Amino acid sequence: MDNIIAVDHSGCTGCRTCEMICSLYHFGICSPSKSAIQVIRREKGGLVFSFPLVCRQCDPAPCIESCPVEALTRDNNGGHISLNPDECTLCGLCTEACPLGCIDVDPNDMELVHCDLCEGEPQCIPACHASCLQLVNRGSRDEKGEITHITAILKQEECFDHIPKRRA
């Protein structure tokens, strides 16, 4: 299972249902700060730009490589990134390492929030009424190229400042 969530932001309406489903599934509450998927939204000149930003499940993963206590690991099938919350010290090195800011510490409850692909069945995908989220096989995707492309889109739309722990 070497899957990632592919995003077609052109259809995103910015409804943020994916954020609510994610936090509800993982934490039992609807809270954007507890969602591993973040909808970056900007209104400019009467137009709304929305971009669902979710972990690329990088391989190799900078978040895993930066964790000094090995609290982040990749599951046995080479798939999603898993967290052992008992090992996590909330040092924040993983948040600094992520090139898109897709892993963060919830400041209210001091918990690490990251995408684990709902252990293979992402709940955000069927909840997206615009069908802009899709589970796809990583295959031979150019991860660095995709991250560069996402970064360029967000800079062009003047949304890059909305990413926590952003990278310029």
N, C-alpha and C positions, 0 to 999 in steps of 0.2 A: 504494500500500500504506500506508494510514493506520491501522494496527492497534495495538491494545494488548492486554495480557493482563488479562482480566476475572477477578475472584476472587469465588467464592461461599464465604465462610469457614464457613458453617454446616455444610458437609460435611467440612471439614478434620479429619483425625484427628491431625495433628501428627507424622506419620511422618518428615517431612523428606526424603523421597525426592527432591523437587524440588530441594532444596539440593544434594544429592549429585550428581544428574544435571547440574546447572548447572556446578558446579565441575569435574566430570569432563570435560564437553564442552569447556569453555573453557581449562582449565589441566592436564588430565590427571591430577588427583588429587581425592579426595573430601575436601573441607575446607569447613566452613561459612563460614570467613573469606574464601573465594574464590568464594562464591556470590552472584549478583546478586539472588536471591530469598531472603528471610529469613523463616523461620516464627517468628512471635512466639508464645510458648507460656507459659501461666500456669496453675498448678494452684491452685484455691481452693475450700475446702470440699468436697474430694473430687471436684470437677468440673474438667475440663481444657478450657481455652479455647485454640484455635489459630487463628492468622491469617497466611496467606501474604502477605507484603508484597513487592510488586514495583513497579518503576518504572512510572509512569503515562504515560511518554513525552509529557510536557506539551508543549503548543504554545500560546504560546511556552514554552520550557523554561528555567527559572531556572538550571539547571546550565550550559547553553550560554551564556546571557547573562552569567554570572559569570566565565567562563573568559577570563583575560587573554591567552592565547596561541592561542586558537581551536583547542584540541586536541579539543574536543567539537563535533560538527557533526551536522546531521540529513542523512540520506542523500538522494540526488537525487530520490527519489520522494515526499518529504515524510513519510517513515516513521520508522524507528527512529533512535535517537541513536547515533552512531558515535564512536569514540575513535581518535585518532592518538597512539599511545603514545610515538612519537618526539618529539612536540611537548609532551606533558604534563610539567609541572614538579612535579606532586604538591603544589601549593600548598594544596589543600584548599578553595578557594573554592567549588567545585562542591558539595562535601559540605555546606558551610554553607548553600548556597542551596536545596538540595532540601527541600521542605516536609515530606517523610515520611522523610528519611534513607535514600533508596534508592540512593544512590551513596556509596561509601566507599573509603578507602585501606586495603588489607590491610597491617596493621602489621608482619607478618613479612617479606614480600617487597617492601614498598613499591611496590605496583602498584594502579592504580585499578580497582575492581571496579564494573561497571555493567551494566545490561541492554541488550543490543543486539538483543533478540528473536531471538537466534541467526540473525541476518541473514534473518529472515522465517519461520523454522521453529522456534519455541521448543521445546526438548527437554523442558522441565519439564511441558508440557501432556500429552503421551501417557504420561509417567511417573507422573502423578497417578492413583492407583487410586481416589480418591474423586471424581474428575471435578469438582473445584472450580476448576480453571483452564481458561480458554477464550480462544482468540484471536478477538477481535471487532473490527469496524470502529469506529473512534473516532466516526465520524458527527458528530452534534451534541451529544455528551455534555457535560455541565456539569462540566468538570474541577475547578474550584475547589469546587463543591458536593460532588463525590465525595471530594476530599481532606479537606474539612471533615467529611464523613460518616465516613470512615475514622478520622480523628483522634478524633471523638466516640466511636466504638466502642472504640478502644484506651484512651481515658481511662476510659470506663465500666467496662471490664474490668480496669482498673489495670495495663495493659500498656504504656502510653505511654513509660515509663522505659526500655524495652528497645530503643527505636529509637536507633541512633547518630545524633548530630547532630540530635536531636529538636527539634521546634518546639512551644512551649507555646501 
